[in-house]
């Protein structure tokens, strides 16, 4: 029998396919600006107190006291080159407590990195390296990301080398996870593993929309639930760290809680009232000086209704002191 095989024609001009067939162009655009980060920390290890136990000494005698020992602990992570001046975005937990930081580029170059500043509240840190002709990531619009959009996670999982995984945006605005003080995560099912932290989450065009930060896992490996800090937050924190050495955030100085049916009845408010009731004030704080009192109800910020304490925290902190 005659068998006919129909072969597809290569793309015109030898160009690689894009979109559903291949995301090679997006990867080629973003990957050079994603770096591997190695950190080293010198820690002091105390002698095990078990050696001083009387029973141990009775059977084995006294063990010579060698005192405290020094040990170097190393860890791995990822980062994203944000400017030609050598500024790199990564996670605070990647470089926390590090005594030395080394950055490795995809093109084979490496350089020691200097910590410019770090923010544990958002888990963002800014490093700087001094190398010529650096590749720079292209910034996307994280606030226009939709559930179902294709995304690519680029980083250095388990230290195996730069790796790309694909998924979709599973959710946006994720909070109440207990990971950071300020949470507004992009959730994705693109595989994110230890070592990916600080790496890039890019869209199908290779534009940065988030910094991969955490995974939800009981085993330590990826189970399809990963979280990234949106660039809308990370970029603002980075700019403030570079300019001021630390992030500058608005603060009201109040404690508040969501209105419940019982509280609505107690304050004599309509049942459909939305907002947060002020339960306490910090003496001489901004709200106290402005005349806010316990029992007042916060109903809107910048014209947007409020009903969730964490959303209020994000809205207030996005303003600079004095605004």
N, C-alpha and C positions, 0 to 999 in steps of 0.2 A: 504494500500500500504506500501511497505517496503522502508524506507528512509535510504540511506547510507550516512554517514558523514565521510569525510576523514580528519583526523587531522594531522597537520604538526608535524614532529618529532622535539624535542628540540635539540639545537646544542650539538654536542658531548662534553662530559666532563662538561656540564652545563655552558659553556662559552656563554656570551652574543653575539648577532649578531652585526655586524658593517657594515658601508657603508650605502647603500640606505635603509636598514631595520631599523637600529638604529645607533645613534651616542653616545650611552651611554658611551662607552669606551673613546671616545675623551673628553667628558664632565668630566668624572671621573679623567682623566689625568690633565685637565687644571683648573677645577673649584676650587679645594682647594687653589690655588695660587691667586685667585681673591678675593679681600677684599672690604668691605663696608667702606666708609669714611664719618665720621660726622665732620663738622666744626662748630665753634662758633666764632662770631665776636661781640665785644662790640661797639655799635654805640651811638652817642649822638643825641638826638631828641630835636630840638628847639621848643619853644612854638609857636603855630600858630599865625602869625601876625594879623589874623582876630580879635583876642581878643583886639588888640590895636586900631582898627578902631574907629574913633569918633562916627559914627552912632551906632555901637554896644554898645559903652560905654554909649551913651545917653539913650538907652532903657534898658540895662541890668546892667549898672554900671561897675566899674572896677573889673576885675577878678584878684584875688591874683596872683602875679608873683611867680610861682614855679620854674622859671629858667629852665635850660636845664635838661633833664632827660636821664638816661642811659638805654639802652635796648640791650638785647642779641639777635642777629640774628643767626639762624642755617641753615645749608644747607647739602645736601646729595650728595654723588658721589661714585665712584668706583676707584679701583686701582689694580695693578698687582705686586705681589712679584717677584722680578727679581733675587735675590741672597739670599743665606743662611745667609748673614750678615745683612739682614733685609731691603735692599733697595727696595723701592716701586716706580713704575712709575704711574703717574696719569696726569691729565690735570692741567695746570696753573690756568684755570678759576675755577676749583673745590676748590682750596685752597687759591685763591686770597684774601688777606686782613684778613685771619683767625688769630685769637688770640690763638685758641686751636684746635688741630686736634686729633681725636680719630679713631683708625683703628679697625675693627671687622673682624675676620677670620671666615671661614665657620665652623671650628671645635669648635666654641664657645668662643675662647679666644679673648681678646681685649688688646690694649695697646695704650698709647699716642704716637703720631708720632712727629718727629722733621723734620722741613723743611731744606733739605740740599741745595736746590737751585731751581730756577724757571726760565723759559724762555718764556716770552709772545709772542715772535716772532714765535715760533713753537707750543705754547700752551702745553708745556711739563713741568712737575715739578717732583722733586725727593724727597721722604720722607724716613725716616729711623725709624724702630721700633726695640726694643730690646726684642726678645723672642727666646727661644731655639727651635730647630728642626722645622724650618719653611718649608712649601711646596714651591717649586720654579717652575715657569713656564718654559716650554721648548720652546726655540726660533726657529721659522721657518724662511724661506727665503721669505720675502715680495717681493723682486725683481723678484721672479719666480712665482708670483701669476698671474693667468690667468682669464680673463673674463669667467664666467660660473662655476668657482670653488665653491664648497660648503663651506660656512663659518658659524661659530656659534658666536653669540654675548653674552657675559656673563657679567652681572653687577647687579646693584641694582636699577631698574627703579622705580621711585615714592616712594622709600623707602620701598617697599613691601617685600624685601628680595632677596637673590640671584636668578636670573632668567636667563634662557637660551632661546635664539631665534635663528632660522635658516633661512638662505637665501643663496644667491649666490653673487659672486663678480660681480657687475653691470658695473664697470668701474675702471680703474687704472689711476694714474697720473692726477687726477682732480685738476684743479687750477682755478684762476680767480674767486674765490667764495667770496673774501673779508672777509674771516674768520680769516686767519693768514697772516703774512707777507710772510712766506715761506710755500707754499702749494703744496702738491704732494699726495693728498688723495687717499685712496682706497674707492670706493663707493660700498655700499651694500644695498640690500633690506631686510636684517635681521632687525627685529623690534628693533629700538634704541629709547629710550625715556629719558626724564629728569631723572637723577640719574644714567644712564648708562655711563655718561662721565667719562673717565679714566679707564673704564673696558676693558676686553680683546676681541679682534676679533681673533678667532683661526680657523685653517683649520680643515679638516675632521679627522685629526690624533691628534688633541688637541694641536698643536704647534702654538705659538703666531705669528701672522703676522701683527697685528695693534693694536693701542689704540683708542677705540671708542671716538669720540670727539664732533661731531655735527650732527644735523638733519636738513633737509630742510622741514619746516612745517609752515603753516599759523595758525594752530589750537593749536600748542604746543605738539601734539601727533605724533606718527610715521605714516608716509604716504609712507613708503617703500623707502625713500631716506636718507641714513645715510652715514657719512664719518668717516674714521679712519686714524690716522697718521701711515704710514708704520713703521715697526720695524727698517728698514734700516735708517730712520731718527731719531726715538725716541731713539734707542740704542746709536747712536753717541752723541746725545745731553746729554743723561744721563751720559755717561762715562766722558764727558768733565765737567759736573757739579760736579761729584764726585771728579774728579782730580783737577780742577781749580776753582770750585765754581761758574762757569758761562760758557756758551758756547763760544768757540773761532771760529770766522768765518773769512774767507777771505773777503777782500774788495778792490775794484779797485778805487773807488772815481770818477765814471763817471755817467753822465746821457745820456741815449741813447734811440733811438726809431727805430722801424722796418722800413726798406726801403720801400718806396712807389714808384709807377711809376714816380710821380713828382720828388721825391728826386733822383731817378736813373738818370733821365734826367738832373737834375740840377748839379749833380756831374760828369756827363759824363760817367756813368757806363753802362755796358751791361745790357740788360733787364732781363737776367736770374740770375743776381747777388743776392745772399742771404746773409743776415747779419743784423747787427744793426749799425746805424750811430751814432757816438758820437756827442752829441749836447752841452754838457757842462762838465767841469772838476772842481773838488774840488782842490783849490790851495794847493800845497805841498802834495797832496794825492799820493797814489802809482802810479796811471796811469800818473799823471802830472810829477812826478819825473822820470818816465820811458820814457818820451818823447811823450806820446800820445797827439794828438791835436784834437780840434773840427773839425769835418768833416771826421776824420778817420773812416773806416768801420771795425767793428769787425766781422770776417767771421767764426771763429772757436775757440773752447776751447777744449784743450786736443785732437785735431784732429777731434772733432765732430762739424759739421756745426751748426751755430747759426742763428736763425731767430725769436725767441720769447724772449721777454725781461724777462719774468718770468723764463723760462728755464735757461737763462744766469745767473739770480740771484741765482738760486739753484746751478748751476754748480760752480760759483765762491765761494759761501758761504760754499760749501762742502770742500773746501781747507782750510788749516790752515794758519794763517798769517806767511809770510816768505817763503812759498812754491813757 
